[in-house]
């Protein structure tokens, strides 16, 4: 999107679950503004993904013909929704294990100093919601 020099408001949608009308209005504006472009939404977590899917259904937008959608977390239901939702799979058990190890090491004095960044592998699971 940066390569196309799109303004910030075309990149980020504010998701307020208490105001779904505002989200729909943002989606409609985004679609109208980018009529000739292929669009896709990225949901930052499973709850936002579910909300966006509900709104796209209400708007009667076809996935992926009119809009692509993908997100973080594979909650299991993504493959049940046709055409299947593309997700970035994380390993929550592995994340928790690593966090616990680091915390225990810190409490036992084995790890001191500034916090460190640890990257754990993720997997892109491509399904039909993206072309």
Secondary structure, 3 states (H helix, E strand, C coil): CHHHCCCHHHCCCCCCCCCHHHHHHHHHHHHHHCCCCCCEEEECCHHHHHHHHHHHHHHCCCCCCCCEEEEECCCCHHHCCCCCCEEEECCHHHHHHHHHHHHHHHHCCCCCCCCCCCCCCCEEECCCCCC
